[in-house]
Amino acid sequence: MALGGLLLSGKGYASLLNKYAIHPVGLQLYTLGGTIDDDVIGTLKKVAEIGYKDLESAFSIHGGYYGMTSKEFAKLTKDLGLSWVSHHTIGAPFKMPPGGFKMPAGMDTTRLHQMRSMPPMKNLKENYQEVIDQVAEGGLKYLVCSSIPLTTSDEISQAVEILTKSGEAAKKAGIQLCYHNHTHEFEKVDGKIPYDQLLQISPDILKMELDLGWASAAGMDPVELFKKNPGRYPLWHVKDIIMAQKMPTEIGNGGVDFKRIFAASKDAGMQYFFVEQDGATHPIESITTSYQYLTTKVLA
């Protein structure tokens, strides 16, 4: 806490907030794996003590919003001095691939095993209005589709339809729908790049949450994406990647050039950014390391 106070005083991080007109450091709660489900209040208190302010939620093994309604979770985060601004949902019913996911050695797979016994996740294909209504009740600004099937041309066409319909409904509710990428969105399907096809949806209906790590691992340059689609990226996932293994790691331990990317934040139209590290084996230690590196080396 003393370190956080030092960073936010004087010239440091506070001056950067003014320079780039951006919000404080946010956290995607998926990073916390099962830790948050074991102790929601205690874990969020630790997140706040580290210095994180903005939150983006994901699924919980307890269902709902970490076992709560959106209103209840919104009140909890506010009481803890945190700002809950965005929530992740899936685009279509989730199906575990045959044999499960193949994750790089060293990553915590506990969350994947938990997913097999958790309540069914709501999705945009079947439950878009229900999801939007819940997010609206929580007072959120953004709803993010974390993934959607894109392996065939038919799936891509269906994804465009689902995201368009969901984006229109979200707009009516005063919420901005975004799409979050991994790496496969940049791999050609029948000669076309799925990500480019998603970008053809009206930017009033669908904006993007660029995962800086996965985009970089796919060989894309985030800065060039911002230049080609200015203002389309209000949300970022600040994720570092060990490129040789395509394994998420703490900020500063991988190969992503964050300083260069943050310098292009105005081109992107970035409003919020969230640290995320998939499969962190010691999540509280990892998010502490990432926060300290980000605020002292990247944003200083």
HUGI-V306548 format. One record per pair of residues at least 12 apart in sequence whose ideal C-beta (glycine too) atoms are under 6 Angstrom apart, sorted by the first residue. I is the first residue (numbers start at 1). J is the second residue. Records with the same first field share a line. If there is no record, write none. Layout:
I->J / J
This chain:
1->49
4->51
7->295
12->300
13->295 / 299
16->299
20->265
23->54 / 272
24->53
25->52
26->54 / 272 / 273 / 274
27->47 / 52 / 274 / 275
28->56 / 274 / 276
29->57 / 58
30->58
31->276 / 277 / 280 / 283
32->283
33->108 / 111 / 283
34->110 / 111 / 114
35->283
37->60 / 61 / 62
40->66
44->80
46->284
48->80 / 81 / 82
50->288 / 291
51->291
53->83
54->83 / 85 / 272
55->77 / 82 / 84
56->86 / 274
57->87
58->88
59->121
61->114 / 118
63->119
70->134 / 137 / 138
71->137
74->138 / 139
85->141 / 272
86->142 / 144
87->135 / 140 / 143
88->144 / 146
89->131
90->121 / 123 / 146 / 147
91->124 / 145 / 148 / 162
92->123 / 125 / 148 / 149
93->123
94->121
104->245 / 247
107->279
108->279 / 281
124->162 / 166
125->162
128->166 / 169
129->169
132->169 / 170 / 173
135->175
136->173
142->176 / 178
143->170 / 175 / 177
144->178 / 180 / 209
145->179
146->180
150->194
153->190
156->194 / 197
163->206
164->201 / 205
167->205 / 206
168->205
176->207
177->206
178->207 / 208 / 209 / 235
179->198 / 208
180->209 / 211
181->211 / 214
182->214
183->214 / 217 / 218
186->218 / 220
203->232
207->232 / 234
208->232 / 233
209->235
210->222 / 233 / 236
211->237 / 239
212->236 / 238 / 239 / 256 / 261
213->239 / 240 / 241 / 256
216->256
217->241 / 246
222->261
223->264
226->264 / 267 / 268
227->267
230->267
231->269
233->268 / 269
234->269 / 271
235->272
236->270 / 273
237->274 / 276
238->273 / 275
239->276
240->253 / 254 / 256
241->254
242->254
243->255
248->277 / 278
250->286 / 289 / 290
251->290 / 293 / 294
252->293
258->298
259->298
275->290
